């Protein structure tokens, strides 16, 4: 079977589609929320009221004052960890409240 010159791989097409700003922001929001749930463990997950991600800002609403303080102090490392996991600069800022 012959390959046409204009054929692209599925991955290239998905990147092109998800590269559109309105789609990539929603996709990244789902990815970051899923990462938080899968990576932070049961205790942190229980203490997390809400995780939102929009315009490069990850906002974490945490119930426990001590956990909130700990996450607030390590928010730069958390940002770097998330970006390293995804292999791209998705998160520009982490806010803990």
C-alpha positions in Angstrom: 0.0 0.0 0.0 1.3 3.4 -1.0 1.5 6.3 1.4 0.2 9.6 0.1 2.4 12.7 0.6 -0.1 14.5 2.7 -0.8 11.7 5.1 0.1 12.3 8.8 0.4 10.0 11.7 -2.4 9.9 14.2 -0.2 11.5 16.9 0.7 14.4 14.6 -3.0 15.0 13.9 -3.9 14.9 17.6 -1.1 17.4 18.5 -2.4 19.7 15.8 -6.0 19.5 17.0 -5.0 19.8 20.7 -2.6 22.6 19.8 -5.6 24.9 19.4 -5.7 27.1 22.6 -9.3 26.5 23.4 -8.9 22.7 23.3 -5.4 22.5 24.8 -6.5 24.4 27.9 -9.3 22.0 28.7 -7.1 19.0 27.9 -4.4 20.3 30.2 -6.9 20.9 32.9 -8.0 17.3 32.9 -4.4 16.1 32.7 -3.2 18.2 35.7 -6.3 17.2 37.8 -5.7 13.5 37.0 -2.0 13.9 37.9 -2.9 15.4 41.2 -5.3 12.6 42.1 -2.9 9.9 41.0 0.4 11.3 42.4 -0.5 12.9 45.7 -1.7 9.9 47.7 -4.8 9.2 49.7 -4.1 11.6 52.6 -3.5 14.6 50.4 -6.4 13.7 48.1 -8.7 13.5 51.2 -7.6 17.0 52.3 -8.0 18.5 48.8 -11.4 20.4 48.5 -10.8 21.5 44.9 -8.2 21.5 42.2 -8.6 24.0 39.3 -6.2 24.7 36.5 -6.6 27.6 34.1 -4.3 29.8 32.1 -1.2 28.1 33.5 -2.3 28.6 37.2 -2.9 25.5 39.4 -5.1 26.4 42.3 -5.4 24.0 45.2 -8.0 24.4 47.9 -6.8 22.4 50.9 -8.7 21.8 54.1 -5.8 21.0 56.5 -3.8 24.1 57.7 -0.6 22.2 58.1 -0.8 20.6 54.6 -1.7 23.9 53.2 1.4 25.5 54.7 3.6 22.6 53.5 2.3 22.8 50.0 2.6 26.6 50.0 6.2 26.4 50.9 6.9 23.8 48.2 4.8 25.2 45.4 7.8 26.0 43.2 9.0 22.4 43.5 5.5 21.1 42.8 5.3 23.3 39.7 8.7 21.9 38.5 7.6 18.3 39.3 4.4 18.6 37.3 6.1 20.2 34.3 8.8 17.6 34.3 6.3 14.8 34.4 4.5 16.2 31.3 7.7 17.2 29.6 6.5 20.7 28.9 5.8 24.0 30.7 2.1 23.6 31.5 2.0 25.1 35.0 3.4 28.6 35.4 2.2 29.1 39.0 0.8 27.2 41.9 -1.6 28.8 44.4 -2.6 27.1 47.6 -5.5 28.4 49.6 
